[in-house]
Amino acid sequence: MALDFLAGCAGGVAGVLVGHPFDTVKVRLQVQSAEQPQYRGTLHCFQTIIKQESVLGLYKGLGSPLMGLTFINALVFGVQGNTLRVLGHDSPLHQFVAGAAAGAIQCVICCPMELAKTRLQLQAAGPARAYKGSLDCLAQIYRREGLRGINRGMASTLLRETPSFGVYFLTYDVLTRALRCEPADPLLVPKLLLAGGTAGMASWLSTYPVDVVKSRLQADGVRGAPRYRGLLDCARQSYEAEGWRVFTRGLGSTLLRAFPVNAATFATVTAVLSYARGGEAQPEPGPALTQPSGL
């Protein structure tokens, strides 16, 4: 159990390092002004950030997801495993229920973590920076707005994480069964990478519009006066101003991120387990975390 947890944490770190630049691009695209857009698309956003802020600009806010990673992994793996045991047996439906339960509970850490990440990703470079890091960001928000400010976007995070983790675990379970992933299979690792990457993409597609609303709520007030009174008001104003396409903004970079993040996570989990077990047998890693969030 401890070994699986350690491997999951290592895999999660690898996934964050691979996927964070794509997440930065996703957030920038989601929250930019419709009247005066700064970026024309995913590739242009990448190029602009690197030109204006260097490659390090793509890794703004990295500390927040790395800090929360261990706790999120502990919650997700622990809750998912215990829920499956309570339900009595492994089945696709039970995988969905267990994954949804894990997704809901980890929001306690995920929401503040993503709030800090979003604020850091959007702040200006150089001396104009408002925050020195993730902890400083959360401390400043707490001093200004209290616990309510720290948990801004919690309702949308719950609406995103609960079904998306259910879809993730369900898709992963169905694919590993369909691909007949057995410990002695020489193609086990490629099959696991395919299953994990596809599951990550499916989970994002299932709740992506909610993620757009969450990002806008958590970024509200960073570059001007606050605009939204809550989740529904944010969704309504966004739709009225920009149409239904606003809820797909940044989806390209998100899907580009989802597959390699899961691939990196599974490859790392496999390597850690193989090394720890001395290569005695093919490892059987559990589902990978891509988000956190979000997968």
Phi, psi and omega in degrees: 000312180296323180294317178297321179295315179299316179296321178296321178296315179297318178295322178295320177299315179299318180296320179295316181297322179286320190267345187299318178303320178294324179293320177300315178297317180302312182295317180300318180291323183292325189255359181291156182291138178286328182287321181229071182294137180274333185238142180270345181172186185300309183295318180296323178295315176305309184298318182294316180298315181295320181292317185272330188233001185073176180300328181298336177298331179288342183254017175299137179079010183296325184300325183296307178294328178293321180295320183275353188300311183300315182293320180295316178299316180300314180295312185294309181294319181294311181294316181298314181294315181293323179295319177298319179294321178295322181289342171104320179206161182276127175206162178305317180297316180293328175297319179295314181297315181294319178295319179296320178297317179296319180297321181293315185290323183287353177299335180302324178264321185299319185296307177298324180297315181286332174299311179296319180299314181296315180298319180291324180293334184263347184286154181291154178277160174084204185297340183282000182301133179275331186236141179272345180175185185297313182294320178297321178298310181294324179295318179294319179296319180296318180296324182277320192235354180073198182297327180298321178293321179297327183259023178299131181088010183297317181298316180290328176295316177298317179295332178276309189289322185299303179289328185292321176292325175298314178297320181299306182295323178296311182297317179299317181295315181297318182291318180294327175290316182294324180277356179055059180284102179248149182305327183272357182291123179295341179260020184301311185297311176301323179294319179294321178296317179296315180296315181293316180296316179294320178296321178297317178295319180297320181294322178294316180298329185290334185223020187300319179304324178293325179295323177299315179297318180299314180299319181292322178294318182286337178267353185299127179093352181290318182239059180132189181287147177302142184246335192249141178267348180169189185299307183295321179295321177297314180298317181295311181297320180296316180293316181295326183276327190229359179079182186293337182295341179300331183279002174244005182296128181086001183296323181300311180293329179293315179290325174300325181283322191300314185290307180296329178298313179293323177298315179296320181295312181294320179298319180291316177302315180299315182296317181296314180295319179297317180294317183293327181268003177070021179069021183290328183208162177293131179288157177234077182292151177278179181303145184267149174266136178246348184285259018320242195335100150090350179071000000 
